[in-house]
């Protein structure tokens, strides 16, 4: 799943962004990981094809859900993981023609226990587009979803088959956040990253709590570009190339993202309201267009970047909040699809104080996942699900 993601870095922080980060950051700095950390396969009886998500809804079922890029969702019990059952099959409407196309996002409604709603993001063809939809449980068999219950919320024309992004997640505020790439093509040929008139190259924030039958959503009144002439009011942050995986820190509420680079640099960003992450003026913290002397005014550069000697396609992860590896508490864990490297960084609310190579996993890391207990999972393109363990 090379180049399913892309990134940016931090240069100038507006006063409002600094205030937000300072407010949400942890008070105490985490201690560095001790001992040897490696990956270990979990749920060894299970194997999946081209996984893109692992999600556990906030309900009493104990089920974990896996999306396969081809358009299938499976469910299995975390306590009895010898078999996974098909939950939803929408291969009839998912376009898998391009390497980065397919079923890319899954999020469960905050009230899934009561309403049975969940949301998916997938690629469709004729015309080429990304689709955001809501599905419901089958009324006669609530162990599975009803493929005919689809309510289309948003369709976004895609000029190329790559840079589809696709991450979905509900924030602590109850709103749905959606990642969209720049539309693809080398170097953002349409200039979407810096164009507030398109949702491409952005992270969106919408309200689906009162979704109507035709799929009409609302835009939160405090979205940063509400009332801005020519701008899409759904946009929360922009200037992104292909944000492949973002997540909210359960303790601080900070929104972390990995943004896949063009040719040289991969990056990690903290996403803030109204911020511009620089693409395609910048690739990471480096000028891209023009190659030198670019105007960086008002741009937010990544907090961490790495070059292509260490990998070629970043996969954003999660802030670790589990007690199984106490020394990893509070570190943001992320990886690279190409090299299989997994890193952990410590952030004190202003700067990165440490960025450590945790493991050379040898995996093709398509995504990370987190369950309700805070366990961190790593999805391998070859079909296995892994976690981190400390060996000494």
Beta strands, then each sheet from edge to edge (+ up, - down):
strand 1: 37-42
strand 2: 51-55
strand 3: 63-68
strand 4: 72-77
strand 5: 85-89
strand 6: 103-108
strand 7: 117-124
strand 8: 129-137
strand 9: 145-157
strand 10: 168-170
strand 11: 176-179
strand 12: 202-206
strand 13: 235-238
strand 14: 243-248
strand 15: 255-259
strand 16: 265-271
strand 17: 282-283
strand 18: 286-287
strand 19: 304-307
strand 20: 314-319
strand 21: 332-336
strand 22: 341-347
strand 23: 352-360
strand 24: 365-370
strand 25: 376-380
strand 26: 385-390
sheet 1: 1+ 26- 25+ 24-
sheet 2: 2+ 3- 4+ 5-
sheet 3: 6+ 7- 8+ 9-
sheet 4: 10+ 11- 12+ 13-
sheet 5: 14+ 15- 16+ 19-
sheet 6: 17+ 18-
sheet 7: 20+ 21- 22+ 23-
end
